[in-house]
Amino acid sequence: MRLIEYENANAEVRAVYDDFLAVRKTDWINNFWKAIAYHPSTLRRTWERIKEVMAPGALDLVTKQMIYVAAALPIIAAMAWPRTSRPGAPPA
């Protein structure tokens, strides 16, 4: 799957990208967003939910980001685990 870069995005995707760039105060869009941009409504819905969760509240932004990373690490580790160390898995 090719990623949807800003310059190749349609107007609906660009609108989400523009909001993402403005809210995050960055000039970079990571591959997660570029991958789900193939389905613009999912991109928009996911971004809106993330904005809501990361909005100011009882926890500060840094704490929320640390929780996000801590929750993501086991998933990333499971995906990166060498196939040869899994019982019955074919060699990599």
C-alpha positions as a printed NumPy array, in Angstrom:
array([[  0.   ,   0.   ,   0.   ],
       [  1.29 ,   3.426,  -0.889],
       [  0.915,   6.176,   1.662],
       [ -1.152,   9.273,   0.845],
       [  1.279,  12.191,   0.882],
       [ -0.041,  15.718,   1.428],
       [  0.624,  16.807,  -2.145],
       [ -1.323,  13.796,  -3.502],
       [ -4.264,  14.054,  -1.105],
       [ -7.772,  15.035,  -2.125],
       [ -9.496,  18.038,  -0.548],
       [-11.136,  16.021,   2.265],
       [ -7.839,  14.406,   3.31 ],
       [ -5.961,  17.704,   3.017],
       [ -8.46 ,  19.334,   5.353],
       [ -7.716,  16.693,   8.01 ],
       [ -3.969,  16.966,   7.365],
       [ -4.155,  20.766,   7.69 ],
       [ -6.023,  20.498,  10.99 ],
       [ -3.54 ,  17.892,  12.234],
       [ -0.587,  20.128,  11.34 ],
       [ -2.159,  23.166,  12.997],
       [ -3.268,  21.416,  16.193],
       [ -0.029,  19.471,  16.634],
       [  2.058,  22.54 ,  15.67 ],
       [  4.207,  20.459,  13.35 ],
       [  5.126,  20.264,   9.692],
       [  5.237,  16.449,   9.568],
       [  2.49 ,  13.856,   9.145],
       [  3.457,  10.362,  10.272],
       [  2.763,   7.217,   8.283],
       [ -0.175,   6.118,  10.462],
       [ -2.259,   9.038,   9.193],
       [ -1.009,   8.651,   5.62 ],
       [ -2.026,   4.977,   5.648],
       [ -5.571,   5.497,   6.899],
       [ -6.058,   8.415,   4.492],
       [ -7.142,   5.829,   1.914],
       [-10.46 ,   5.946,   3.759],
       [-11.089,   9.671,   4.36 ],
       [-14.034,   9.201,   6.719],
       [-11.958,   6.892,   8.94 ],
       [ -9.106,   9.406,   8.857],
       [-11.431,  12.232,   9.894],
       [-13.209,  10.193,  12.594],
       [ -9.929,   8.907,  14.066],
       [ -8.376,  12.37 ,  14.125],
       [-11.466,  13.86 ,  15.815],
       [-11.381,  11.17 ,  18.518],
       [ -7.653,  11.613,  19.116],
       [ -8.119,  15.383,  19.409],
       [-10.861,  14.848,  21.979],
       [ -8.791,  12.432,  24.058],
       [ -5.662,  14.592,  23.939],
       [ -7.519,  17.821,  24.766],
       [ -6.737,  19.573,  28.056],
       [ -8.294,  17.846,  31.019],
       [ -7.412,  16.129,  34.291],
       [ -4.157,  14.828,  32.811],
       [ -1.592,  17.01 ,  31.088],
       [ -0.571,  16.276,  27.488],
       [  2.815,  14.731,  28.396],
       [  1.156,  12.254,  30.779],
       [ -1.386,  11.309,  28.118],
       [  1.393,  10.774,  25.585],
       [  3.341,   8.596,  28.041],
       [  0.237,   6.438,  28.618],
       [ -0.221,   6.16 ,  24.855],
       [  3.365,   4.989,  24.366],
       [  3.155,   2.556,  27.298],
       [ -0.024,   1.035,  25.871],
       [  1.421,   0.806,  22.349],
       [  4.741,  -0.831,  23.262],
       [  3.39 ,  -4.348,  23.936],
       [  1.56 ,  -4.274,  20.601],
       [  4.661,  -3.095,  18.753],
       [  6.81 ,  -5.689,  20.518],
       [  4.413,  -8.488,  19.62 ],
       [  4.476,  -7.47 ,  15.964],
       [  8.273,  -7.201,  15.936],
       [  8.916, -10.523,  17.72 ],
       [ 11.017, -12.714,  15.412],
       [  8.886, -15.313,  13.692],
       [ 11.413, -18.055,  14.359],
       [ 10.923, -17.713,  18.11 ],
       [  7.208, -18.461,  17.862],
       [  6.301, -22.155,  18.17 ],
       [  5.39 , -23.606,  14.802],
       [  6.238, -20.436,  12.875],
       [  8.079, -20.765,   9.555],
       [ 11.612, -19.382,   9.411],
       [ 11.874, -15.683,   8.621]])
